[in-house]
Amino acid sequence: MADQPMPVVVFDAKRVAEMQASNPQLLAQAQDLQINNHEDYDASTPLLDRIDARKKNVVEFFEEPAKQANSVHKFITSLRSTLLLPLEQAETLVKSRRRDFRAEEERKRIQKEEEERKIAKAEQERQALEEAARYEEMGETEAANSIIERAATAPPPPVVVPSTIPKEKGHSIRKVYKFRVTNPALHRREFLMLDESKVQAIVSKLGPDAVAIVGGIEVYQEETETVRRKGSNA
């Protein structure tokens, strides 16, 4: 791929400048145009023909440069993809292994937190039993039972084990929520998307009768005028 010559775009800048200068003149004529009677309507036809012919000239002028530019674009993007591919594969591999390492370290951190929390809970209960025993010796049985009950239902003391993953300059870890569809039938109505191309096909075929089939739409008509090109006279 790298040994292939890059396509060259041939462009007539002088012709572009001419069109940039002349085409707005037709726009000015269109802006000044008033159609108030049949004579005005008939008189507007030649202007419309000139506009259409000028459009044809522009399209034809850019057709070949557009093909050449498209070839250049394909060449560049293909070469770019070829050069990026091993780098993207390497990046994916390294990031995947780093992600697996972080996940394992987080698993061990949570496990250590849970173990230390259990130890702290056990110590909390041991101290409560010692305190209850002292109240029991003083004959305060009710207070001793209350201490034991409170210790049994109390949550374990908070324990936070810091992460072992070092902070790296220029690197940040951002966690985002994603989703996958498990049962489309359970989607709420506001999350359903109308297939506009499918609806348009029905409307084009049935016209106003499509309302009864699709529901919740309004069918209207738009009028389009086309000009049969008789050659360039711009």
Secondary structure by P-SEA (a helix, b strand, c coil): cccbbbbbbbbcaaaaaaaaacaaaaaaaaaacccccaaaaaaaaaaaaaaaaaaaaaaaaaaaaaaaaaaaaaaaaaaaaaaaaaaaaaaaaaaaaaaaaaaaaaaaaaaaaaaaaaaaaaaaaaaaaaaaaaaaaacaaaaaaaaaaaaaaccccbbbbcccccccccbbbbbbbbbbbcccccccccccccaaaaaaaaaaacccccccccccbbbbbbbbbbbbcccccc
